[in-house]
Amino acid sequence: MFGTIRFSVFPESIAQLTNLTKLNLSKNKISEIPEWISSLANLTELYLSENQITVMPRVCQGFCVRAEIK
């Protein structure tokens, strides 16, 4: 979902997808992971390869325990 569209930020509309289990945002220009990502309780796989992420928010530390990030 959404890979290779060249987003520079996470689309905020994704926060509404509470039943989302997998999210592929690879090959974009994303530099930050928003704190609201941890509110996606059903998200178990997050693909972020080939982005420009330099900082992961503290809230993502707990998220990383339940989700596989690639």
PyMOL Python script that loads the backbone (N, CA, C, O; Angstrom):
from pymol import cmd

cmd.read_pdbstr("""\
ATOM      1  N   MET A   1       0.832  -1.182   0.000  1.00  0.00           N
ATOM      2  CA  MET A   1       0.000   0.000   0.000  1.00  0.00           C
ATOM      3  C   MET A   1       0.874   1.242   0.000  1.00  0.00           C
ATOM      4  O   MET A   1       1.704   1.390   0.897  1.00  0.00           O
ATOM      5  N   PHE A   2       0.734   2.098  -0.918  1.00  0.00           N
ATOM      6  CA  PHE A   2       1.378   3.401  -1.012  1.00  0.00           C
ATOM      7  C   PHE A   2       2.859   3.394  -1.383  1.00  0.00           C
ATOM      8  O   PHE A   2       3.433   4.477  -1.496  1.00  0.00           O
ATOM      9  N   GLY A   3       3.515   2.254  -1.581  1.00  0.00           N
ATOM     10  CA  GLY A   3       4.933   2.261  -1.909  1.00  0.00           C
ATOM     11  C   GLY A   3       5.207   2.994  -3.215  1.00  0.00           C
ATOM     12  O   GLY A   3       4.378   2.977  -4.125  1.00  0.00           O
ATOM     13  N   THR A   4       6.342   3.625  -3.307  1.00  0.00           N
ATOM     14  CA  THR A   4       6.856   4.291  -4.502  1.00  0.00           C
ATOM     15  C   THR A   4       5.981   5.430  -5.024  1.00  0.00           C
ATOM     16  O   THR A   4       5.939   5.650  -6.235  1.00  0.00           O
ATOM     17  N   ILE A   5       5.300   6.141  -4.176  1.00  0.00           N
ATOM     18  CA  ILE A   5       4.512   7.298  -4.604  1.00  0.00           C
ATOM     19  C   ILE A   5       5.314   8.585  -4.372  1.00  0.00           C
ATOM     20  O   ILE A   5       4.957   9.635  -4.906  1.00  0.00           O
ATOM     21  N   ARG A   6       6.362   8.518  -3.604  1.00  0.00           N
ATOM     22  CA  ARG A   6       7.237   9.642  -3.288  1.00  0.00           C
ATOM     23  C   ARG A   6       6.646  10.610  -2.272  1.00  0.00           C
ATOM     24  O   ARG A   6       6.729  11.828  -2.423  1.00  0.00           O
ATOM     25  N   PHE A   7       6.051  10.039  -1.238  1.00  0.00           N
ATOM     26  CA  PHE A   7       5.599  10.851  -0.112  1.00  0.00           C
ATOM     27  C   PHE A   7       6.821  11.407   0.603  1.00  0.00           C
ATOM     28  O   PHE A   7       7.849  10.734   0.686  1.00  0.00           O
ATOM     29  N   SER A   8       6.722  12.607   1.112  1.00  0.00           N
ATOM     30  CA  SER A   8       7.790  13.149   1.944  1.00  0.00           C
ATOM     31  C   SER A   8       7.400  13.101   3.425  1.00  0.00           C
ATOM     32  O   SER A   8       8.255  13.241   4.300  1.00  0.00           O
ATOM     33  N   VAL A   9       6.127  12.905   3.697  1.00  0.00           N
ATOM     34  CA  VAL A   9       5.623  12.724   5.064  1.00  0.00           C
ATOM     35  C   VAL A   9       4.613  11.580   5.057  1.00  0.00           C
ATOM     36  O   VAL A   9       4.067  11.227   4.012  1.00  0.00           O
ATOM     37  N   PHE A  10       4.376  11.016   6.217  1.00  0.00           N
ATOM     38  CA  PHE A  10       3.345   9.991   6.339  1.00  0.00           C
ATOM     39  C   PHE A  10       1.991  10.617   6.038  1.00  0.00           C
ATOM     40  O   PHE A  10       1.672  11.657   6.614  1.00  0.00           O
ATOM     41  N   PRO A  11       1.194  10.040   5.176  1.00  0.00           N
ATOM     42  CA  PRO A  11      -0.154  10.569   4.941  1.00  0.00           C
ATOM     43  C   PRO A  11      -0.988  10.441   6.223  1.00  0.00           C
ATOM     44  O   PRO A  11      -1.142   9.341   6.755  1.00  0.00           O
ATOM     45  N   GLU A  12      -1.518  11.547   6.711  1.00  0.00           N
ATOM     46  CA  GLU A  12      -2.288  11.519   7.961  1.00  0.00           C
ATOM     47  C   GLU A  12      -3.549  10.677   7.848  1.00  0.00           C
ATOM     48  O   GLU A  12      -4.065  10.205   8.862  1.00  0.00           O
ATOM     49  N   SER A  13      -4.046  10.483   6.656  1.00  0.00           N
ATOM     50  CA  SER A  13      -5.249   9.668   6.468  1.00  0.00           C
ATOM     51  C   SER A  13      -5.027   8.227   6.905  1.00  0.00           C
ATOM     52  O   SER A  13      -5.992   7.520   7.195  1.00  0.00           O
ATOM     53  N   ILE A  14      -3.793   7.783   6.959  1.00  0.00           N
ATOM     54  CA  ILE A  14      -3.494   6.418   7.392  1.00  0.00           C
ATOM     55  C   ILE A  14      -3.898   6.216   8.850  1.00  0.00           C
ATOM     56  O   ILE A  14      -4.245   5.103   9.243  1.00  0.00           O
ATOM     57  N   ALA A  15      -3.858   7.262   9.646  1.00  0.00           N
ATOM     58  CA  ALA A  15      -4.225   7.165  11.062  1.00  0.00           C
ATOM     59  C   ALA A  15      -5.665   6.700  11.246  1.00  0.00           C
ATOM     60  O   ALA A  15      -6.015   6.168  12.299  1.00  0.00           O
ATOM     61  N   GLN A  16      -6.497   6.896  10.237  1.00  0.00           N
ATOM     62  CA  GLN A  16      -7.902   6.486  10.300  1.00  0.00           C
ATOM     63  C   GLN A  16      -8.094   4.991  10.031  1.00  0.00           C
ATOM     64  O   GLN A  16      -9.165   4.448  10.299  1.00  0.00           O
ATOM     65  N   LEU A  17      -7.077   4.334   9.511  1.00  0.00           N
ATOM     66  CA  LEU A  17      -7.182   2.924   9.109  1.00  0.00           C
ATOM     67  C   LEU A  17      -6.846   2.017  10.286  1.00  0.00           C
ATOM     68  O   LEU A  17      -5.791   1.384  10.313  1.00  0.00           O
ATOM     69  N   THR A  18      -7.739   1.961  11.240  1.00  0.00           N
ATOM     70  CA  THR A  18      -7.470   1.270  12.499  1.00  0.00           C
ATOM     71  C   THR A  18      -7.341  -0.243  12.366  1.00  0.00           C
ATOM     72  O   THR A  18      -6.778  -0.882  13.255  1.00  0.00           O
ATOM     73  N   ASN A  19      -7.838  -0.829  11.296  1.00  0.00           N
ATOM     74  CA  ASN A  19      -7.717  -2.277  11.097  1.00  0.00           C
ATOM     75  C   ASN A  19      -6.537  -2.651  10.212  1.00  0.00           C
ATOM     76  O   ASN A  19      -6.374  -3.821   9.865  1.00  0.00           O
ATOM     77  N   LEU A  20      -5.717  -1.685   9.845  1.00  0.00           N
ATOM     78  CA  LEU A  20      -4.569  -1.917   8.978  1.00  0.00           C
ATOM     79  C   LEU A  20      -3.577  -2.861   9.652  1.00  0.00           C
ATOM     80  O   LEU A  20      -3.211  -2.656  10.809  1.00  0.00           O
ATOM     81  N   THR A  21      -3.142  -3.895   8.929  1.00  0.00           N
ATOM     82  CA  THR A  21      -2.171  -4.838   9.487  1.00  0.00           C
ATOM     83  C   THR A  21      -0.801  -4.723   8.828  1.00  0.00           C
ATOM     84  O   THR A  21       0.213  -5.005   9.466  1.00  0.00           O
ATOM     85  N   LYS A  22      -0.754  -4.313   7.564  1.00  0.00           N
ATOM     86  CA  LYS A  22       0.513  -4.168   6.842  1.00  0.00           C
ATOM     87  C   LYS A  22       0.517  -2.824   6.125  1.00  0.00           C
ATOM     88  O   LYS A  22      -0.496  -2.394   5.573  1.00  0.00           O
ATOM     89  N   LEU A  23       1.673  -2.170   6.142  1.00  0.00           N
ATOM     90  CA  LEU A  23       1.801  -0.881   5.473  1.00  0.00           C
ATOM     91  C   LEU A  23       3.162  -0.804   4.799  1.00  0.00           C
ATOM     92  O   LEU A  23       4.198  -0.962   5.445  1.00  0.00           O
ATOM     93  N   ASN A  24       3.150  -0.561   3.507  1.00  0.00           N
ATOM     94  CA  ASN A  24       4.390  -0.446   2.749  1.00  0.00           C
ATOM     95  C   ASN A  24       4.558   0.994   2.274  1.00  0.00           C
ATOM     96  O   ASN A  24       3.847   1.453   1.380  1.00  0.00           O
ATOM     97  N   LEU A  25       5.496   1.690   2.876  1.00  0.00           N
ATOM     98  CA  LEU A  25       5.832   3.052   2.464  1.00  0.00           C
ATOM     99  C   LEU A  25       7.285   3.109   1.995  1.00  0.00           C
ATOM    100  O   LEU A  25       7.952   4.134   2.140  1.00  0.00           O
ATOM    101  N   SER A  26       7.761   2.016   1.438  1.00  0.00           N
ATOM    102  CA  SER A  26       9.124   1.942   0.915  1.00  0.00           C
ATOM    103  C   SER A  26       9.283   2.851  -0.292  1.00  0.00           C
ATOM    104  O   SER A  26       8.313   3.201  -0.965  1.00  0.00           O
ATOM    105  N   LYS A  27      10.526   3.223  -0.545  1.00  0.00           N
ATOM    106  CA  LYS A  27      10.901   4.007  -1.726  1.00  0.00           C
ATOM    107  C   LYS A  27      10.173   5.349  -1.811  1.00  0.00           C
ATOM    108  O   LYS A  27       9.692   5.742  -2.873  1.00  0.00           O
ATOM    109  N   ASN A  28      10.103   6.034  -0.686  1.00  0.00           N
ATOM    110  CA  ASN A  28       9.535   7.377  -0.640  1.00  0.00           C
ATOM    111  C   ASN A  28      10.611   8.339  -0.158  1.00  0.00           C
ATOM    112  O   ASN A  28      11.799   8.023  -0.219  1.00  0.00           O
ATOM    113  N   LYS A  29      10.213   9.486   0.310  1.00  0.00           N
ATOM    114  CA  LYS A  29      11.162  10.483   0.811  1.00  0.00           C
ATOM    115  C   LYS A  29      10.826  10.869   2.243  1.00  0.00           C
ATOM    116  O   LYS A  29      11.040  12.009   2.655  1.00  0.00           O
ATOM    117  N   ILE A  30      10.309   9.930   2.983  1.00  0.00           N
ATOM    118  CA  ILE A  30       9.874  10.174   4.360  1.00  0.00           C
ATOM    119  C   ILE A  30      11.094  10.335   5.261  1.00  0.00           C
ATOM    120  O   ILE A  30      12.029   9.537   5.194  1.00  0.00           O
ATOM    121  N   SER A  31      11.086  11.362   6.101  1.00  0.00           N
ATOM    122  CA  SER A  31      12.210  11.594   7.006  1.00  0.00           C
ATOM    123  C   SER A  31      11.844  11.385   8.475  1.00  0.00           C
ATOM    124  O   SER A  31      12.727  11.232   9.319  1.00  0.00           O
ATOM    125  N   GLU A  32      10.549  11.379   8.782  1.00  0.00           N
ATOM    126  CA  GLU A  32      10.108  11.214  10.174  1.00  0.00           C
ATOM    127  C   GLU A  32       8.962  10.225  10.262  1.00  0.00           C
ATOM    128  O   GLU A  32       8.135  10.118   9.356  1.00  0.00           O
ATOM    129  N   ILE A  33       8.930   9.509  11.366  1.00  0.00           N
ATOM    130  CA  ILE A  33       7.805   8.625  11.658  1.00  0.00           C
ATOM    131  C   ILE A  33       6.916   9.358  12.658  1.00  0.00           C
ATOM    132  O   ILE A  33       7.395   9.751  13.722  1.00  0.00           O
ATOM    133  N   PRO A  34       5.641   9.551  12.346  1.00  0.00           N
ATOM    134  CA  PRO A  34       4.768  10.301  13.258  1.00  0.00           C
ATOM    135  C   PRO A  34       4.445   9.501  14.519  1.00  0.00           C
ATOM    136  O   PRO A  34       4.413   8.270  14.497  1.00  0.00           O
ATOM    137  N   GLU A  35       4.210  10.206  15.598  1.00  0.00           N
ATOM    138  CA  GLU A  35       3.891   9.539  16.863  1.00  0.00           C
ATOM    139  C   GLU A  35       2.592   8.759  16.794  1.00  0.00           C
ATOM    140  O   GLU A  35       2.438   7.769  17.510  1.00  0.00           O
ATOM    141  N   TRP A  36       1.651   9.174  15.953  1.00  0.00           N
ATOM    142  CA  TRP A  36       0.359   8.487  15.886  1.00  0.00           C
ATOM    143  C   TRP A  36       0.481   7.076  15.315  1.00  0.00           C
ATOM    144  O   TRP A  36      -0.485   6.315  15.376  1.00  0.00           O
ATOM    145  N   ILE A  37       1.621   6.707  14.771  1.00  0.00           N
ATOM    146  CA  ILE A  37       1.778   5.364  14.201  1.00  0.00           C
ATOM    147  C   ILE A  37       1.537   4.286  15.265  1.00  0.00           C
ATOM    148  O   ILE A  37       1.052   3.200  14.948  1.00  0.00           O
ATOM    149  N   SER A  38       1.870   4.581  16.507  1.00  0.00           N
ATOM    150  CA  SER A  38       1.681   3.596  17.579  1.00  0.00           C
ATOM    151  C   SER A  38       0.211   3.371  17.907  1.00  0.00           C
ATOM    152  O   SER A  38      -0.121   2.398  18.583  1.00  0.00           O
ATOM    153  N   SER A  39      -0.674   4.247  17.446  1.00  0.00           N
ATOM    154  CA  SER A  39      -2.108   4.064  17.702  1.00  0.00           C
ATOM    155  C   SER A  39      -2.735   3.043  16.752  1.00  0.00           C
ATOM    156  O   SER A  39      -3.890   2.660  16.938  1.00  0.00           O
ATOM    157  N   LEU A  40      -2.001   2.603  15.751  1.00  0.00           N
ATOM    158  CA  LEU A  40      -2.509   1.578  14.829  1.00  0.00           C
ATOM    159  C   LEU A  40      -2.261   0.211  15.465  1.00  0.00           C
ATOM    160  O   LEU A  40      -1.286  -0.470  15.146  1.00  0.00           O
ATOM    161  N   ALA A  41      -3.151  -0.173  16.360  1.00  0.00           N
ATOM    162  CA  ALA A  41      -2.964  -1.354  17.194  1.00  0.00           C
ATOM    163  C   ALA A  41      -2.845  -2.656  16.415  1.00  0.00           C
ATOM    164  O   ALA A  41      -2.219  -3.598  16.901  1.00  0.00           O
ATOM    165  N   ASN A  42      -3.423  -2.737  15.230  1.00  0.00           N
ATOM    166  CA  ASN A  42      -3.383  -3.972  14.448  1.00  0.00           C
ATOM    167  C   ASN A  42      -2.217  -4.032  13.468  1.00  0.00           C
ATOM    168  O   ASN A  42      -2.025  -5.048  12.801  1.00  0.00           O
ATOM    169  N   LEU A  43      -1.447  -2.970  13.373  1.00  0.00           N
ATOM    170  CA  LEU A  43      -0.326  -2.929  12.435  1.00  0.00           C
ATOM    171  C   LEU A  43       0.801  -3.833  12.932  1.00  0.00           C
ATOM    172  O   LEU A  43       1.351  -3.612  14.010  1.00  0.00           O
ATOM    173  N   THR A  44       1.139  -4.846  12.143  1.00  0.00           N
ATOM    174  CA  THR A  44       2.196  -5.783  12.529  1.00  0.00           C
ATOM    175  C   THR A  44       3.386  -5.758  11.579  1.00  0.00           C
ATOM    176  O   THR A  44       4.452  -6.274  11.915  1.00  0.00           O
ATOM    177  N   GLU A  45       3.224  -5.170  10.403  1.00  0.00           N
ATOM    178  CA  GLU A  45       4.332  -5.072   9.449  1.00  0.00           C
ATOM    179  C   GLU A  45       4.364  -3.665   8.864  1.00  0.00           C
ATOM    180  O   GLU A  45       3.362  -3.164   8.354  1.00  0.00           O
ATOM    181  N   LEU A  46       5.533  -3.043   8.947  1.00  0.00           N
ATOM    182  CA  LEU A  46       5.719  -1.692   8.429  1.00  0.00           C
ATOM    183  C   LEU A  46       6.988  -1.676   7.586  1.00  0.00           C
ATOM    184  O   LEU A  46       8.080  -1.925   8.097  1.00  0.00           O
ATOM    185  N   TYR A  47       6.846  -1.388   6.318  1.00  0.00           N
ATOM    186  CA  TYR A  47       7.969  -1.389   5.382  1.00  0.00           C
ATOM    187  C   TYR A  47       8.366   0.051   5.067  1.00  0.00           C
ATOM    188  O   TYR A  47       7.575   0.819   4.518  1.00  0.00           O
ATOM    189  N   LEU A  48       9.594   0.405   5.420  1.00  0.00           N
ATOM    190  CA  LEU A  48      10.065   1.783   5.264  1.00  0.00           C
ATOM    191  C   LEU A  48      11.435   1.860   4.587  1.00  0.00           C
ATOM    192  O   LEU A  48      12.115   2.880   4.698  1.00  0.00           O
ATOM    193  N   SER A  49      11.844   0.819   3.902  1.00  0.00           N
ATOM    194  CA  SER A  49      13.164   0.835   3.272  1.00  0.00           C
ATOM    195  C   SER A  49      13.236   1.915   2.200  1.00  0.00           C
ATOM    196  O   SER A  49      12.224   2.308   1.621  1.00  0.00           O
ATOM    197  N   GLU A  50      14.437   2.377   1.953  1.00  0.00           N
ATOM    198  CA  GLU A  50      14.712   3.390   0.932  1.00  0.00           C
ATOM    199  C   GLU A  50      13.958   4.704   1.166  1.00  0.00           C
ATOM    200  O   GLU A  50      13.401   5.295   0.241  1.00  0.00           O
ATOM    201  N   ASN A  51      13.957   5.140   2.425  1.00  0.00           N
ATOM    202  CA  ASN A  51      13.434   6.444   2.813  1.00  0.00           C
ATOM    203  C   ASN A  51      14.586   7.249   3.398  1.00  0.00           C
ATOM    204  O   ASN A  51      15.739   6.826   3.318  1.00  0.00           O
ATOM    205  N   GLN A  52      14.292   8.376   3.971  1.00  0.00           N
ATOM    206  CA  GLN A  52      15.320   9.244   4.543  1.00  0.00           C
ATOM    207  C   GLN A  52      15.100   9.431   6.038  1.00  0.00           C
ATOM    208  O   GLN A  52      15.321  10.520   6.569  1.00  0.00           O
ATOM    209  N   ILE A  53      14.670   8.388   6.711  1.00  0.00           N
ATOM    210  CA  ILE A  53      14.337   8.467   8.134  1.00  0.00           C
ATOM    211  C   ILE A  53      15.615   8.600   8.952  1.00  0.00           C
ATOM    212  O   ILE A  53      16.531   7.786   8.840  1.00  0.00           O
ATOM    213  N   THR A  54      15.658   9.637   9.770  1.00  0.00           N
ATOM    214  CA  THR A  54      16.822   9.878  10.614  1.00  0.00           C
ATOM    215  C   THR A  54      16.496   9.787  12.097  1.00  0.00           C
ATOM    216  O   THR A  54      17.386   9.551  12.915  1.00  0.00           O
ATOM    217  N   VAL A  55      15.233   9.970  12.450  1.00  0.00           N
ATOM    218  CA  VAL A  55      14.831   9.960  13.859  1.00  0.00           C
ATOM    219  C   VAL A  55      13.560   9.140  14.021  1.00  0.00           C
ATOM    220  O   VAL A  55      12.603   9.287  13.260  1.00  0.00           O
ATOM    221  N   MET A  56      13.572   8.266  15.037  1.00  0.00           N
ATOM    222  CA  MET A  56      12.352   7.537  15.378  1.00  0.00           C
ATOM    223  C   MET A  56      11.846   8.101  16.696  1.00  0.00           C
ATOM    224  O   MET A  56      12.596   8.157  17.671  1.00  0.00           O
ATOM    225  N   PRO A  57      10.586   8.519  16.741  1.00  0.00           N
ATOM    226  CA  PRO A  57      10.059   9.072  17.992  1.00  0.00           C
ATOM    227  C   PRO A  57      10.067   8.031  19.109  1.00  0.00           C
ATOM    228  O   PRO A  57       9.984   6.828  18.863  1.00  0.00           O
ATOM    229  N   ARG A  58      10.166   8.512  20.305  1.00  0.00           N
ATOM    230  CA  ARG A  58      10.207   7.642  21.480  1.00  0.00           C
ATOM    231  C   ARG A  58       9.013   6.689  21.513  1.00  0.00           C
ATOM    232  O   ARG A  58       9.157   5.535  21.916  1.00  0.00           O
ATOM    233  N   VAL A  59       7.857   7.151  21.102  1.00  0.00           N
ATOM    234  CA  VAL A  59       6.653   6.330  21.125  1.00  0.00           C
ATOM    235  C   VAL A  59       6.808   5.094  20.235  1.00  0.00           C
ATOM    236  O   VAL A  59       6.131   4.091  20.460  1.00  0.00           O
ATOM    237  N   CYS A  60       7.667   5.148  19.253  1.00  0.00           N
ATOM    238  CA  CYS A  60       7.866   4.009  18.350  1.00  0.00           C
ATOM    239  C   CYS A  60       8.606   2.862  19.023  1.00  0.00           C
ATOM    240  O   CYS A  60       8.573   1.739  18.520  1.00  0.00           O
ATOM    241  N   GLN A  61       9.262   3.109  20.127  1.00  0.00           N
ATOM    242  CA  GLN A  61       9.992   2.041  20.798  1.00  0.00           C
ATOM    243  C   GLN A  61       9.057   0.916  21.209  1.00  0.00           C
ATOM    244  O   GLN A  61       9.389  -0.254  21.017  1.00  0.00           O
ATOM    245  N   GLY A  62       7.904   1.236  21.767  1.00  0.00           N
ATOM    246  CA  GLY A  62       6.923   0.214  22.121  1.00  0.00           C
ATOM    247  C   GLY A  62       6.294  -0.413  20.902  1.00  0.00           C
ATOM    248  O   GLY A  62       5.995  -1.608  20.896  1.00  0.00           O
ATOM    249  N   PHE A  63       6.092   0.377  19.879  1.00  0.00           N
ATOM    250  CA  PHE A  63       5.528  -0.122  18.631  1.00  0.00           C
ATOM    251  C   PHE A  63       6.445  -1.163  18.010  1.00  0.00           C
ATOM    252  O   PHE A  63       5.971  -2.158  17.461  1.00  0.00           O
ATOM    253  N   CYS A  64       7.741  -0.946  18.090  1.00  0.00           N
ATOM    254  CA  CYS A  64       8.706  -1.868  17.487  1.00  0.00           C
ATOM    255  C   CYS A  64       8.654  -3.254  18.118  1.00  0.00           C
ATOM    256  O   CYS A  64       9.028  -4.236  17.477  1.00  0.00           O
ATOM    257  N   VAL A  65       8.206  -3.345  19.338  1.00  0.00           N
ATOM    258  CA  VAL A  65       8.100  -4.639  20.007  1.00  0.00           C
ATOM    259  C   VAL A  65       7.021  -5.497  19.366  1.00  0.00           C
ATOM    260  O   VAL A  65       7.195  -6.710  19.249  1.00  0.00           O
ATOM    261  N   ARG A  66       5.911  -4.898  18.947  1.00  0.00           N
ATOM    262  CA  ARG A  66       4.800  -5.680  18.409  1.00  0.00           C
ATOM    263  C   ARG A  66       4.787  -5.760  16.887  1.00  0.00           C
ATOM    264  O   ARG A  66       4.065  -6.581  16.322  1.00  0.00           O
ATOM    265  N   ALA A  67       5.564  -4.932  16.224  1.00  0.00           N
ATOM    266  CA  ALA A  67       5.525  -4.885  14.762  1.00  0.00           C
ATOM    267  C   ALA A  67       6.895  -5.164  14.165  1.00  0.00           C
ATOM    268  O   ALA A  67       7.931  -4.863  14.757  1.00  0.00           O
ATOM    269  N   GLU A  68       6.866  -5.741  12.990  1.00  0.00           N
ATOM    270  CA  GLU A  68       8.093  -5.979  12.239  1.00  0.00           C
ATOM    271  C   GLU A  68       8.301  -4.792  11.305  1.00  0.00           C
ATOM    272  O   GLU A  68       7.453  -4.491  10.466  1.00  0.00           O
ATOM    273  N   ILE A  69       9.429  -4.133  11.461  1.00  0.00           N
ATOM    274  CA  ILE A  69       9.729  -2.972  10.627  1.00  0.00           C
ATOM    275  C   ILE A  69      10.883  -3.336   9.702  1.00  0.00           C
ATOM    276  O   ILE A  69      11.933  -3.806  10.141  1.00  0.00           O
ATOM    277  N   LYS A  70      10.662  -3.108   8.421  1.00  0.00           N
ATOM    278  CA  LYS A  70      11.702  -3.430   7.428  1.00  0.00           C
ATOM    279  C   LYS A  70      11.998  -2.214   6.593  1.00  0.00           C
ATOM    280  O   LYS A  70      12.843  -2.269   5.699  1.00  0.00           O
TER     281      LYS A  70
END
""", "prot")
cmd.dss("prot")
cmd.show_as("cartoon", "prot")
cmd.util.cbc("prot")
cmd.orient("prot")
